[in-house]
Amino acid sequence: MTTEIEREAPTPRRPEICPLEDWLAFLGHRWNALVLWQLSIGAKRHGELMAHLPGVTAKVLSERLDGLQRRGLVERDAVAAFPRGVLYALTDGGRRVVALLDQFETLPSSFAAPRQDAAAA
């Protein structure tokens, strides 16, 4: 027997006060999802992330990592060994978001390809 999840009835909302729109905009911001994906493989230093994300600047990567930390998705740990540095890793929340993103990745293949006449319109 299947039970439906109780959902809030849709009401008119401005996008900036909708939590779902907020998360979608945040994750859709350039580099955020890719940084999470890189960290899902394992903790990395700033330089390692730069090497795995061609085209990102050091400043932008630092901004993205700060934003991911503020959301509780990434943690920053100082490395006491030589060379000194910082290691970034996913939090439990970050791993949960990556699991959701993995589901999104398979979503397009579950739909039929668009019709040719619809694509031309």
Salt bridges, closest charged atoms under 4 A:
GLU8 OE2 - ARG13 NH2 2.46
GLU16 OE2 - ARG14 NE 2.55
ASP22 OD2 - ARG71 NH1 3.09
GLU63 OE2 - LYS59 NZ 3.54
ASP92 OD1 - ARG95 NH2 2.47
ASP117 OD1 - ARG115 NE 3.13
